[in-house]
Amino acid sequence: MSEVAEPGWEVDPDDDWGVAVVATVGRQLKLRREAAGLRAAEFGEVVGYGEDMVYKVEGGKRIPRQEYLNRADEVLGAGGQVSAMWEDVKRVRYPKKVRELAKLEAQAVEIGLYECNIIAGLLQTPEHARAVISAAQPPYSPDDVERMVTARLARQSVFERDPAPSLHFVLEEAPLRRPIGGTMVWRRQLEHLLEAGRLHNVTLQVMPLCSEIHSGLDGRIEVLKFPDGTAVGRSDGAFNGRATSDPKQLRILELRYGTIRAQALSPSESLSLIEQLLGET
């Protein structure tokens, strides 16, 4: 089996918690394998993965997927103890920045997002997300693409929360017209936007191409508000893109975002535009 196809993800060396978790899991797997009297090559053969993959997992260099742990549990006769490691591993399988963002989004009661160059990740279909991520240069490996797609889709659990948070999106018209992934993927993405825009807790607006200038030209803006009244915001064009909770900086972001919403098409006009684009595909 080629390394690209093997079930694991590279460990981010800057992710201290992730490194610690993966190293601990790898060490436990190695101790159990050695106790069973199996060499790495033998173990790899019976679990169905390469020897190099076994060494990487045991050395804390590779994040194992769930199926790897399940198969290892069977081979080692661990009675579910190895499989149970997935509860720890799954918390660090996504990049650190994605985990931090997902944690904030999971706690927020209100999310406001303006996206300028792409369709917001929270609104992307799996096929669209895969096409966008695969277009990066230099290209990601197929394994990393799937990891990032899975991480992006996992954030969309925010739509399933009860009580539902209030979600506001402003998207530029230009990305909606770009047939990323081909016609069928494009159509499904537009249909998905219509479905999301009709949810009772979602407000979806489009900034039309005919708008000569607006407050979002500096880039992406996101504002998240929490049950205790606190908030966090970030913007590509302000504060170096870092998250901020400073009241003065938040007021600036909220002013910009509010102005963008006022300049965009109304929700009903926005859905009509998306329907029009869908009819043209």
N, C-alpha and C positions, 0 to 999 in steps of 0.2 A: 504494500500500500504506500502511495506517495505521501510525503510529509504534509503537503498541502491538504490532502484529503483526511489526514488523521484528526481525530476528535479532540482538539484542545485549542487553547488560545495562548498567545504570548503574554507573559506577565509584564506589566508596566513597572519598571524599576523605581519610578517616582511615587508609586502607590504603596506606602509603607504598610498599611493594614492589609492590602491585597497580597503583598509579598509574604507577610507573616502567616496569613491563613494558608496560602498555597504551599509554603515551605513545611508547615506543620502537617498538612495532609500528605504531602510527598514523603515525609519522614515516616509517618505511620504506615503508608503503603509499602515502603521499603522494608521496614521491620517485619511486617506480616509476610511479605514474600520470602524473606530470608528464613523466617521461622518455619515456613512451609517447605524449605529446602529447594526452592526454585531459583535458577539463575535468571537474569533479566531476559536473555534470549528465549529461554523456555517459557517464562511467564508471558512474554509478548506473543509467542506463538499460540498459546492456549487461549489468551484473551482476544486474539485477532488483530493485534497491533504490532508495529515494528519495535525492535529492541531500542532504537534511538528514542522513540516516543516514551518508552518505559523509563529510561534514564532521565529524560527531561521532566517528566511528571514527578518522579521521586526526588529529583534535585531541585524542585521548586521553580523550574524554568518554564513550565507549561501548565496552564489551568485545565484540568481534566473536565470533560463533559460528563453529563449524568450517565450516559450509556457506558462509558469507560468504568466508572465507579461500580455500576451495577454488575458488569461482567467480572470485574475484579473480585467483588463480593462473592459471586458464585464460585469462582475458581479457588479462592482462598478459604471458602467455607466460613465466612465471617458472620453469618447469621444476621445480616442486615446492618452490621456496624459500619462497614465500609460504604454501603449505599447511603447510610445516614449522614456521611460527610458532605453530601450534596447540599444539605441545609446551610452549611458554612460556605461552601464553594460558590453557590449560586449568588451569594451577596457580593462577591467580588469578580464575577465573570464579566461585568461590563466595565469600560474605562472609568477611572475615578471621576472625571468631570461629568460624565453622564449620570453616574450614581448620585452625585451631589445635586445635580439639576433635578433628577427624578424625585429625590427626597423632598426638595423644596416644593415641587409641583404637587406632590402627594399630600402636603400639609396645607397648601393654599386654599382659601375659600374663594379667591378671585384671581384669575390669570388674564392679563392683557398683553397681547403680543402683536407687534408689527414686524413683518418679514419683507425684505426688499428684493432679494434676488432669487429666492426659491419659495416653494410652498412650505409652510411651517411643518416641522417634523411631526408635531402632534396631529397633523391632518393628512399625512402621507399614507398611501397604500403600501403594502409590502413590495409590490412590483416597482412602484415609483421610487421608493426609498432605495431599493437595490440598484436601479438605474442611475440615480443621482450619486450614490456612494461609489459605484463602479467607475464613474467618469473622472474620479480624482487622478491627478498626475503629481508625482509618480503613482502608478496604480497600487491599490491594496491587493494583497493576496486574496484568493477566493474565500479562504477561511476567515480572514479579517473582515471582509465584506459582510459575510453572514453574521459575524459577531456584532458588527455595528448596526446592521439591519434589525437584528433581534433586540438590541438595546433600545433602538429608536421606537420600535413597536411596543416594547414593554412600558415605555413612558405613557402610552395611550390608555393605560388602565385608569388614568385620571377621568376618563369619560364614564367609567363604571362605578365611580364612587357614589355612596349614598350617606348623607345628602350630597347632591351634585354640586360641584363648584360652579361659579359663574365664569364662563369662558368668552373672551372677546378676541377676535382675530381681525387684523387688517392685512390683506395681501395685495401685492402689486398685480396689475392686469397682465403685464408682459410675461411673467412665468406661467400664467394660466394658459397662454397661447403657445407655449413651447411644447411640442409633442415628445417630451422625454420618454424614452423607452418604446417609442412607436405608437401607432394609432390606438391600438387596443388598450395599452397601459394608460395612455393619455385619457381616453374616454372613461375608463374605470376611475381614474383620479378625479375627473370632473364630477362624475356621478357621486363619488364619495364626499366631495365637498358639498354637494347639494344635500346629501343625507345629513351630514354634520351640521350644516347651516340651518336645518329645520328642527334641530333638537331644541327643547324648551329652554335649556340653560346656555345655549351657544348663540353668540352674535357674530356673524361673519360679514365683513365689508371688503370691498375691492377699491383700491386706489386706481382710477382710470388713467389710461395713457394720455388723455387730453389734459390732465392736470400738469401745468407747466412747472410748478415748483411747490414743494410742501415741506413740512418739518421733519420728514423721515429721510432726507437725502443723505444724512450721515451714516445711515445703516440701521440695522436691527435694533428694536427696543422691546424689552420685556419688563413687566411690572407684576410682582406677585404680592398678594395681601393675605395675611394670616388671621386666624380667629381672635388672637389677642390684640389686634389693631396694629401690629407691626407690619412692615413691608420690606421687600427687597427688590431692587431694580438693576438692570444692566443695559448697556447700549454699546454698539460697535463704535460709535463716534464720540463717546464721552467716558471719562474715567477709565480709559484704556481697556474698555470691555469688561472690567472686573465688576463683580456684584457689589452693590453698595446698599447700606441701610441708613446712611446719613440723611436726616430729614431734609436738609437744604438740597442735596443732590436728587433725592427722590421727587421733590417738588418740581425740579427742572424736567425730569423724565416724564412725570405725570402731565406736565404742561405740554410737552412735545407730543406725547401720545394722545392726549385729549384733542389737540389741534389736528393731528393726523386723522383721527376718527371724524372730526367735523368736516374735514376736506374730502373724505372718501365718499363713495356712493352709499346710500342708505342700505340697510340689510335687504330690503325687498328688491331694490334696484340691483344690488350685487348678485342676488340669486338669479334674477332675470338675465343678467349678463352671462353668468355661468351657463344657464340653460341655452342661451343663444350660441355660446361657444361650443357646447355639446352638439347642438344641431348642425354646426358647421363641420364637425369632424367626419 
